[in-house]
Amino acid sequence: MTGEAPVRAIKSPRLSEDWLALILGLFIFCLAFLHFIGVDIFGWVITTGIWTNLATALKPVTNDFAGLSGIVSLIATFVFLLAVLAFGAGLLGANVKRFVLGFAVVFFLSYICWIFGAWAYIAATPNQLETFGISWSLNLTSEAGYIIALLVGLAIGNFFPGLARSIEEAIRPELYIKAAIVLLGGYLGITAAEQLGLATSVMFRGLCAIVEAYLIYWALVYFIARKYFKFSREWSVPLASGISICGVSAAIATGSAIKARPVVPIMVSSLVVIFAVVELVLLPFLAQKFLYNEPMVAGAWMGLAVKTDGAAVASGAITESLILAKNVAEHNVHYQTGWIMATTTTVKVFIDIFIAVWAFILAWIWSAKIQETPGEKVKAIQIWQRFPKFILGYMFTFVVVILMAIFIPEATATAKKAMGQANVFRGIFFVMTFFTIGVVSNFRKLWEEGIGKLALVYIICLFGFIIWIGLIISWLFFHGVKPPVVG
């Protein structure tokens, strides 16, 4: 799951970030669907294209608002998100004034990074060089903005701690990425409807892959932590869950299930954020180098290897852009966008769903076998409280759109426009996720907390076998599966 910002003191929260992300994603999704009654409610939202002249970088998402300047569109988008998220921050019990000030910094710095990442010399693919009148490019597509946002966030988190503290109310990568994934469900739904057979195959293979990974990863990490590093069960269970499964939420859910002290999952969660950043920077480029002929294997690998939702889905997005660009350059093959990232997201979502099952199993084992208390039973509500609610939104938007496209074919074109506009917000949430993940990754503070021994276990397990077992499993289930070819 996603790496969360360090735990902050809040007053009387009426809503969790998980629920807020679900509500936020569904709110934008429903507004986008006003297209079906002829209301283009998000046509003014900002979008950024690849550019050589900065004046042409920003524009509204639809031509109906072509007369609106890019700067006005950007400010209007900021005001809309600020109003919605500030209201949500109040429900979270946050200091709304500090959130507003912090969000202004997060939004504009993140978006500046995105704009810079879309500069043609960075983003243009080989087939676009002539269009932009340039002779070379780094060939990273506009997804390079995510990497730049991550690096800027890391610089602020580690070298400008005062600035990081001043905007901490808005440093909420968990909120941003979960809202983005709710919206992603609708976008992938309309994409999947056009290739239903392949979508079904991806979902089935993803489910099989994560079951295999769970059974191997968790047992190996737990064994190593207990056998060779002499960790207690209290430490070994959240550590195995955080390292091998899904990071923060898995560590917290299983830590709660066995009634571990709060410091245990928090320490593990801090590690998850750090190493997710390392994987995020490293693995997509390895995938481009060695797996560009097996794009779906690469997408599944990101889902199985990268341990946070934000970093995993973002890794899938970067991997997709890199592999698509390389296939165009090397073979002149144009794969349809969305499928590599959809594979990453599908694998990750199945992992998220399974967390509740795993936590329930561990809670039962600890209650009934290890820390048995006469008369005490594990309540289902405890597991539900740990279930990642945003997954319900992802599943809902995906199912609604795909069923509409299948049973009301004449509505497909309108659904595409609606999801295209909602997807613009997904991109904005993504780039803010990258930025805020960087800000919370304060390496010095974590080292001072005595995280070295835990980090050693993480390094050994992650780079010793988790990444490579994930690659083998991805190859077994997705080898030979290709995205649809465009044209």
C-alpha positions as a printed NumPy array, in Angstrom:
array([[  0.   ,   0.   ,   0.   ],
       [  1.009,   3.597,  -0.184],
       [  3.666,   5.08 ,   2.084],
       [  1.838,   7.447,   4.431],
       [  3.191,  10.682,   5.792],
       [  4.491,  10.478,   9.376],
       [  1.654,  10.22 ,  11.862],
       [  0.428,  13.721,  12.78 ],
       [ -1.679,  14.852,  15.686],
       [ -5.239,  15.613,  14.615],
       [ -8.279,  16.693,  16.543],
       [-11.529,  14.748,  16.489],
       [-11.367,  13.37 ,  12.945],
       [-14.804,  12.609,  11.549],
       [-13.366,  10.776,   8.55 ],
       [-10.259,   8.75 ,   7.705],
       [ -8.037,   9.508,   4.716],
       [ -9.176,   6.193,   3.258],
       [-12.841,   7.19 ,   3.309],
       [-12.071,  10.734,   2.153],
       [-10.125,   9.411,  -0.85 ],
       [-13.061,   7.18 ,  -1.757],
       [-15.554,  10.053,  -1.47 ],
       [-13.306,  12.474,  -3.351],
       [-12.725,  10.061,  -6.225],
       [-16.414,   9.208,  -6.548],
       [-17.375,  12.902,  -6.35 ],
       [-15.172,  13.776,  -9.333],
       [-16.296,  10.623, -11.145],
       [-19.973,  11.524, -10.738],
       [-19.426,  15.135, -11.819],
       [-17.626,  13.929, -14.949],
       [-20.656,  11.777, -15.765],
       [-22.788,  14.91 , -16.137],
       [-21.594,  14.611, -19.737],
       [-24.547,  12.262, -20.177],
       [-26.984,  15.129, -19.673],
       [-24.963,  17.469, -21.888],
       [-23.037,  19.309, -19.153],
       [-19.304,  19.689, -19.837],
       [-18.523,  20.489, -16.215],
       [-14.758,  19.846, -16.357],
       [-13.905,  21.182, -19.805],
       [-11.963,  24.065, -18.217],
       [ -9.61 ,  21.805, -16.212],
       [ -5.909,  22.259, -16.965],
       [ -3.929,  19.823, -19.045],
       [ -0.296,  19.9  , -20.114],
       [  1.077,  18.757, -23.448],
       [  4.619,  18.277, -24.68 ],
       [  6.056,  21.686, -25.552],
       [  9.002,  23.628, -26.903],
       [  7.371,  27.011, -26.358],
       [  6.333,  27.387, -22.724],
       [  3.421,  29.609, -23.734],
       [  1.77 ,  26.592, -25.403],
       [  2.308,  24.131, -22.537],
       [ -0.931,  24.813, -20.659],
       [ -4.469,  24.625, -22.022],
       [ -7.989,  23.54 , -20.987],
       [ -8.799,  19.876, -21.501],
       [-11.512,  20.453, -24.135],
       [-11.754,  22.733, -27.158],
       [-15.061,  24.108, -25.875],
       [-12.956,  26.244, -23.523],
       [-10.19 ,  27.042, -26.018],
       [-10.641,  30.758, -25.359],
       [ -9.595,  30.28 , -21.733],
       [ -5.901,  30.961, -21.121],
       [ -3.721,  28.218, -19.692],
       [ -2.894,  30.229, -16.575],
       [ -6.561,  30.898, -15.826],
       [ -7.325,  27.202, -16.359],
       [ -4.498,  26.248, -13.979],
       [ -5.708,  28.636, -11.272],
       [ -9.315,  27.482, -11.678],
       [ -8.2  ,  23.846, -11.298],
       [ -6.246,  24.759,  -8.166],
       [ -9.211,  26.611,  -6.653],
       [-11.558,  23.68 ,  -7.309],
       [ -9.212,  21.127,  -5.735],
       [ -8.386,  23.473,  -2.862],
       [-12.063,  23.964,  -2.008],
       [-12.84 ,  20.247,  -2.105],
       [ -9.708,  19.138,  -0.249],
       [ -9.88 ,  21.914,   2.356],
       [-13.398,  20.746,   3.218],
       [-12.044,  17.206,   3.429],
       [ -9.137,  18.35 ,   5.607],
       [-11.647,  19.733,   8.073],
       [-13.347,  16.349,   8.23 ],
       [ -9.945,  14.758,   8.877],
       [ -9.471,  17.03 ,  11.879],
       [ -6.598,  18.898,  10.234],
       [ -5.743,  22.566,  10.695],
       [ -7.579,  23.879,   7.635],
       [ -5.645,  27.155,   7.429],
       [ -2.307,  25.323,   7.448],
       [ -3.669,  22.804,   4.965],
       [ -4.672,  25.581,   2.565],
       [ -1.222,  27.179,   2.691],
       [  0.529,  23.82 ,   2.422],
       [ -1.647,  22.63 ,  -0.442],
       [ -0.86 ,  25.756,  -2.448],
       [  2.835,  24.867,  -2.221],
       [  2.251,  21.182,  -2.968],
       [  0.007,  21.856,  -5.968],
       [  2.073,  24.518,  -7.7  ],
       [  5.492,  22.928,  -7.093],
       [  4.13 ,  19.58 ,  -8.273],
       [  2.595,  21.098, -11.367],
       [  5.74 ,  23.056, -12.218],
       [  7.606,  19.739, -12.098],
       [  5.019,  18.235, -14.439],
       [  5.345,  21.142, -16.861],
       [  9.124,  20.83 , -16.895],
       [  8.835,  17.063, -17.416],
       [  6.751,  17.748, -20.533],
       [  9.519,  19.807, -22.17 ],
       [ 10.11 ,  18.259, -25.579],
       [ 13.822,  17.701, -24.984],
       [ 12.864,  15.523, -22.02 ],
       [  9.529,  14.043, -23.063],
       [  9.359,  13.717, -26.855],
       [  9.553,  10.189, -28.241],
       [ 11.562,   9.488, -31.439],
       [  8.494,   9.661, -33.642],
       [  7.72 ,  13.143, -32.271],
       [ 11.112,  14.765, -32.806],
       [ 10.276,  16.079, -36.276],
       [  6.933,  17.411, -35.037],
       [  8.663,  19.549, -32.433],
       [ 11.585,  20.484, -34.664],
       [ 14.264,  19.005, -32.416],
       [ 17.049,  16.513, -33.111],
       [ 17.24 ,  14.71 , -29.768],
       [ 15.282,  13.986, -26.599],
       [ 15.645,  11.948, -23.417],
       [ 12.622,  10.025, -24.682],
       [ 10.883,   9.871, -21.277],
       [  7.421,  11.174, -22.296],
       [  5.66 ,  13.665, -20.015],
       [  5.691,  11.074, -17.221],
       [  9.185,  12.421, -16.532],
       [  7.38 ,  15.067, -14.511],
       [  6.662,  12.433, -11.885],
       [ 10.359,  11.707, -11.446],
       [ 11.197,  15.402, -11.244],
       [  8.466,  15.899,  -8.626],
       [  9.898,  13.027,  -6.602],
       [ 13.415,  14.496,  -6.707],
       [ 12.188,  17.96 ,  -5.721],
       [ 10.222,  16.433,  -2.846],
       [ 13.279,  14.499,  -1.675],
       [ 15.348,  17.697,  -1.73 ],
       [ 12.773,  19.53 ,   0.392],
       [ 12.284,  16.652,   2.835],
       [ 15.987,  16.143,   3.463],
       [ 17.593,  19.581,   3.003],
       [ 14.805,  22.032,   3.843],
       [ 13.109,  20.52 ,   6.915],
       [ 11.596,  23.869,   7.905],
       [  9.719,  24.092,   4.632],
       [  8.674,  20.438,   4.937],
       [  7.221,  21.087,   8.398],
       [  5.404,  24.222,   7.249],
       [  3.468,  22.283,   4.587],
       [  3.045,  18.991,   6.475],
       [ -0.755,  19.311,   6.74 ],
       [ -0.928,  18.931,   2.945],
       [  1.698,  16.176,   2.698],
       [ -0.768,  13.333,   2.244],
       [  0.449,  10.896,  -0.427],
       [ -2.011,   8.265,   0.815],
       [ -4.968,  10.558,   0.149],
       [ -3.797,  11.685,  -3.276],
       [ -2.912,   8.278,  -4.658],
       [ -6.049,   6.569,  -3.398],
       [ -8.283,   9.243,  -4.931],
       [ -6.325,   8.83 ,  -8.158],
       [ -6.847,   5.075,  -8.168],
       [-10.605,   5.474,  -7.679],
       [-10.602,   7.595, -10.849],
       [ -8.269,   5.171, -12.555],
       [-10.933,   2.477, -12.261],
       [-13.252,   4.392, -14.58 ],
       [-10.489,   5.163, -17.076],
       [ -9.425,   1.532, -17.201],
       [-13.043,   0.438, -17.419],
       [-13.598,   2.217, -20.714],
       [-10.256,   0.931, -21.984],
       [-11.033,  -2.628, -20.94 ],
       [-14.453,  -2.56 , -22.596],
       [-12.73 ,  -2.279, -25.968],
       [-10.595,  -5.345, -25.277],
       [-12.727,  -7.35 , -22.862],
       [-10.999, -10.685, -23.461],
       [ -7.588,  -9.267, -22.63 ],
       [ -8.929,  -7.4  , -19.578],
       [-10.419, -10.605, -18.176],
       [ -7.145, -12.422, -18.725],
       [ -5.185,  -9.687, -16.931],
       [ -7.489,  -9.795, -13.905],
       [ -7.384, -13.592, -13.64 ],
       [ -3.609, -13.735, -14.042],
       [ -3.18 , -10.903, -11.542],
       [ -5.205, -12.747,  -8.914],
       [ -3.176, -15.938,  -9.406],
       [  0.1  , -14.024,  -9.278],
       [ -0.575, -12.279,  -5.971],
       [ -1.706, -15.486,  -4.254],
       [  1.575, -17.102,  -5.304],
       [  3.545, -14.069,  -4.154],
       [  1.823, -13.843,  -0.766],
       [  2.487, -17.464,   0.072],
       [  6.182, -17.187,  -0.855],
       [  7.112, -13.633,   0.193],
       [  5.582, -13.518,   3.633],
       [  6.845, -16.892,   4.804],
       [ 10.422, -16.202,   3.669],
       [ 10.638, -12.756,   5.265],
       [  9.127, -13.988,   8.516],
       [ 11.562, -16.916,   8.6  ],
       [ 14.608, -14.709,   7.976],
       [ 13.54 , -12.126,  10.566],
       [ 12.99 , -14.809,  13.226],
       [ 15.81 , -17.23 ,  12.397],
       [ 18.73 , -14.992,  11.487],
       [ 17.921, -11.622,  13.064],
       [ 16.202, -12.956,  16.195],
       [ 13.252, -10.584,  15.991],
       [ 10.278, -11.369,  18.219],
       [  6.937, -12.336,  16.726],
       [  5.712,  -8.832,  17.517],
       [  8.341,  -7.39 ,  15.175],
       [  8.508, -10.202,  12.624],
       [  4.825, -10.203,  11.638],
       [  4.456,  -6.499,  10.716],
       [  7.946,  -6.574,   9.214],
       [  7.064,  -9.536,   6.987],
       [  3.789,  -7.886,   5.982],
       [  5.329,  -4.493,   5.273],
       [  8.314,  -5.807,   3.327],
       [  6.678,  -8.597,   1.405],
       [  3.105,  -7.49 ,   0.817],
       [  1.936,  -3.941,   0.695],
       [  3.789,  -1.617,   2.995],
       [  2.082,   0.752,   5.359],
       [ -1.468,  -0.588,   5.475],
       [ -0.325,  -4.207,   5.621],
       [  2.065,  -3.446,   8.48 ],
       [ -0.583,  -1.499,  10.394],
       [ -3.364,  -4.016,   9.737],
       [ -1.342,  -7.055,  10.766],
       [  0.302,  -5.176,  13.64 ],
       [ -3.149,  -4.34 ,  14.944],
       [ -4.315,  -7.896,  14.388],
       [ -1.613,  -9.247,  16.72 ],
       [ -1.825,  -6.231,  19.063],
       [  1.743,  -5.082,  18.464],
       [  2.896,  -1.821,  20.045],
       [  2.236,   1.203,  17.776],
       [  5.956,   1.889,  17.293],
       [  6.415,  -1.418,  15.446],
       [  4.265,  -0.797,  12.324],
       [  5.285,   2.874,  12.314],
       [  8.99 ,   1.965,  12.051],
       [  8.222,  -0.549,   9.313],
       [  6.069,   1.999,   7.508],
       [  8.926,   4.507,   7.492],
       [ 11.15 ,   1.944,   5.805],
       [  8.504,   1.198,   3.217],
       [  8.453,   4.825,   2.066],
       [ 12.238,   4.978,   1.701],
       [ 12.656,   1.779,  -0.261],
       [  9.603,   2.471,  -2.414],
       [ 11.45 ,   5.572,  -3.603],
       [ 14.513,   3.47 ,  -4.454],
       [ 12.423,   0.941,  -6.37 ],
       [ 10.492,   3.703,  -8.093],
       [ 13.669,   5.235,  -9.492],
       [ 15.373,   1.939, -10.378],
       [ 12.899,  -0.707, -11.536],
       [ 11.105,   1.082, -14.42 ],
       [ 14.416,   1.627, -16.195],
       [ 15.44 ,  -1.998, -15.664],
       [ 12.072,  -2.994, -17.119],
       [ 12.629,  -0.77 , -20.151],
       [ 16.075,  -2.265, -20.703],
       [ 15.243,  -5.952, -20.341],
       [ 11.448,  -6.357, -20.608],
       [ 10.374,  -4.025, -23.398],
       [  9.397,  -7.076, -25.47 ],
       [  7.242,  -8.331, -22.563],
       [  5.321,  -5.206, -21.513],
       [  2.69 ,  -6.964, -19.407],
       [  5.372,  -8.881, -17.514],
       [  6.947,  -5.512, -16.715],
       [  3.635,  -4.117, -15.482],
       [  2.944,  -7.102, -13.227],
       [  6.507,  -6.925, -11.901],
       [  5.961,  -3.349, -10.707],
       [  2.827,  -4.469,  -8.86 ],
       [  4.532,  -7.393,  -7.155],
       [  7.881,  -5.749,  -6.379],
       [  7.088,  -2.161,  -5.329],
       [  5.545,  -2.116,  -1.874],
       [  3.34 ,   0.97 ,  -1.796],
       [  0.267,   1.789,  -3.853],
       [  1.554,   5.213,  -4.805],
       [  4.997,   4.074,  -5.857],
       [  3.71 ,   0.871,  -7.488],
       [  1.069,   2.502,  -9.666],
       [  3.433,   5.364, -10.447],
       [  6.133,   2.834, -11.337],
       [  3.636,   1.206, -13.662],
       [  2.94 ,   4.576, -15.298],
       [  6.641,   5.3  , -15.829],
       [  7.324,   1.756, -17.014],
       [  4.501,   2.041, -19.508],
       [  5.755,   5.318, -20.927],
       [  9.333,   4.04 , -21.203],
       [  8.405,   0.714, -22.803],
       [  5.88 ,   2.213, -25.212],
       [  8.445,   4.76 , -26.346],
       [ 11.143,   2.109, -26.806],
       [  8.854,  -0.151, -28.844],
       [  8.076,   2.765, -31.135],
       [ 11.772,   3.588, -31.493],
       [ 13.044,   0.009, -31.883],
       [ 10.221,  -1.77 , -33.733],
       [  7.763,   0.962, -34.781],
       [  5.121,  -0.893, -32.732],
       [  2.492,   1.348, -31.138],
       [  0.872,  -0.379, -28.183],
       [ -2.334,   1.053, -26.761],
       [ -1.726,   3.085, -23.638],
       [ -3.139,   2.052, -20.277],
       [ -2.601,  -1.705, -20.339],
       [  0.812,  -1.909, -18.662],
       [ -0.28 ,   0.412, -15.876],
       [ -3.597,  -1.449, -15.686],
       [ -1.694,  -4.667, -15.069],
       [  0.314,  -3.02 , -12.279],
       [ -2.837,  -1.587, -10.719],
       [ -4.786,  -4.835, -11.026],
       [ -2.047,  -6.806,  -9.293],
       [ -1.738,  -4.136,  -6.598],
       [ -5.497,  -3.939,  -6.032],
       [ -5.746,  -7.7  ,  -5.555],
       [ -2.922,  -7.417,  -3.03 ],
       [ -4.818,  -4.649,  -1.236],
       [ -7.992,  -6.712,  -1.134],
       [ -6.113,  -9.679,   0.276],
       [ -4.712,  -7.61 ,   3.179],
       [ -8.037,  -7.869,   4.972],
       [ -8.031, -11.639,   4.546],
       [ -4.445, -11.918,   5.778],
       [ -5.071,  -9.67 ,   8.768],
       [ -8.126, -11.712,   9.683],
       [ -6.118, -14.948,   9.49 ],
       [ -3.346, -13.527,  11.685],
       [ -5.834, -12.035,  14.139],
       [ -7.493, -15.403,  14.512],
       [ -4.171, -17.244,  14.922],
       [ -2.935, -14.809,  17.582],
       [ -6.224, -14.793,  19.437],
       [ -6.884, -18.518,  19.276],
       [ -3.374, -20.028,  19.336],
       [ -0.624, -17.655,  20.483],
       [ -2.186, -15.084,  22.796],
       [ -5.371, -16.886,  23.65 ],
       [ -7.627, -15.045,  26.099],
       [-10.572, -16.964,  27.502],
       [-13.846, -15.544,  26.243],
       [-12.28 , -13.117,  23.729],
       [-13.142, -13.391,  20.053],
       [-11.918, -11.525,  17.007],
       [-14.661,  -9.25 ,  15.687],
       [-15.265,  -8.848,  11.978],
       [-15.62 ,  -5.078,  12.42 ],
       [-11.94 ,  -4.873,  13.379],
       [-10.947,  -6.296,  10.008],
       [-13.407,  -4.076,   8.161],
       [-11.901,  -1.023,   9.808],
       [ -8.542,  -1.948,   8.271],
       [ -9.932,  -2.788,   4.852],
       [ -8.685,  -0.241,   2.242],
       [-11.964,   1.472,   1.362],
       [-10.653,   3.199,  -1.757],
       [-10.561,  -0.212,  -3.462],
       [-14.347,  -0.221,  -3.33 ],
       [-14.276,   3.005,  -5.344],
       [-11.832,   1.587,  -7.867],
       [-14.012,  -1.486,  -8.335],
       [-17.201,   0.593,  -8.519],
       [-15.95 ,   3.021, -11.181],
       [-14.426,   0.184, -13.193],
       [-17.603,  -1.933, -13.129],
       [-19.972,   0.971, -13.826],
       [-18.045,   2.109, -16.897],
       [-17.367,  -1.322, -18.343],
       [-20.997,  -2.436, -17.908],
       [-22.227,   0.78 , -19.5  ],
       [-19.925,   0.289, -22.478],
       [-20.996,  -3.35 , -22.877],
       [-24.759,  -2.974, -22.453],
       [-25.221,   0.571, -23.81 ],
       [-22.716,   0.724, -26.697],
       [-24.07 ,   4.05 , -27.929],
       [-22.955,   5.623, -24.638],
       [-19.314,   4.6  , -25.083],
       [-18.218,   7.797, -26.819],
       [-19.718,   9.972, -24.085],
       [-18.208,   7.762, -21.389],
       [-14.802,   8.166, -23.048],
       [-15.062,  11.949, -22.903],
       [-16.213,  11.877, -19.288],
       [-13.433,   9.518, -18.189],
       [-10.88 ,  11.489, -20.191],
       [-11.681,  14.574, -18.13 ],
       [-11.724,  12.661, -14.84 ],
       [ -8.384,  11.159, -15.826],
       [ -6.86 ,  14.655, -15.898],
       [ -7.454,  14.852, -12.146],
       [ -5.834,  11.429, -11.781],
       [ -2.692,  12.829, -13.381],
       [ -2.666,  15.791, -11.012],
       [ -3.119,  13.522,  -7.992],
       [ -0.312,  11.311,  -9.297],
       [  2.224,  14.107,  -9.584],
       [  1.305,  15.377,  -6.099],
       [  1.788,  11.838,  -4.805],
       [  5.32 ,  11.737,  -6.171],
       [  6.141,  15.095,  -4.665],
       [  4.758,  14.285,  -1.228],
       [  6.369,  10.83 ,  -1.117],
       [  9.676,  12.625,  -1.568],
       [  8.93 ,  15.135,   1.19 ],
       [  8.161,  12.459,   3.808],
       [ 11.346,  10.513,   3.052],
       [ 13.592,  12.085,   5.706],
       [ 16.502,   9.668,   5.792],
       [ 18.422,  11.283,   8.663],
       [ 15.499,  11.282,  11.095],
       [ 14.69 ,   7.66 ,  10.431],
       [ 18.307,   6.64 ,  11.012],
       [ 18.325,   8.472,  14.356],
       [ 15.302,   6.415,  15.398],
       [ 17.403,   3.227,  15.194],
       [ 16.017,   1.877,  11.997],
       [ 19.324,   0.4  ,  10.804],
       [ 18.722,  -3.233,  11.765],
       [ 15.262,  -3.226,  10.249],
       [ 16.691,  -1.666,   7.1  ],
       [ 19.228,  -4.469,   6.804],
       [ 16.443,  -7.066,   6.834],
       [ 14.569,  -5.011,   4.258],
       [ 17.593,  -4.769,   1.958],
       [ 18.39 ,  -8.468,   2.174],
       [ 14.818,  -9.575,   1.544],
       [ 13.841,  -6.986,  -1.045],
       [ 16.923,  -7.167,  -3.234],
       [ 17.844, -10.718,  -2.303],
       [ 14.678, -12.452,  -3.431],
       [ 11.415, -10.422,  -3.39 ],
       [ 12.161,  -8.45 ,  -6.547],
       [ 13.409, -11.527,  -8.392],
       [ 10.65 , -13.887,  -7.253],
       [  8.185, -11.195,  -8.309],
       [  9.835, -11.109, -11.727],
       [  9.643, -14.907, -12.081],
       [  5.976, -14.977, -11.052],
       [  5.191, -12.111, -13.424],
       [  6.918, -13.977, -16.247],
       [  5.042, -17.212, -15.508],
       [  1.612, -15.555, -15.597],
       [  2.065, -12.767, -18.166],
       [  4.71 , -14.037, -20.588],
       [  3.437, -13.641, -24.141],
       [  0.488, -11.41 , -23.194],
       [  0.647,  -8.162, -25.184],
       [ -1.324,  -4.925, -25.092],
       [ -3.488,  -4.189, -28.143],
       [ -1.572,  -2.635, -31.042],
       [ -2.866,   0.724, -32.274],
       [ -3.291,   1.037, -36.01 ]])
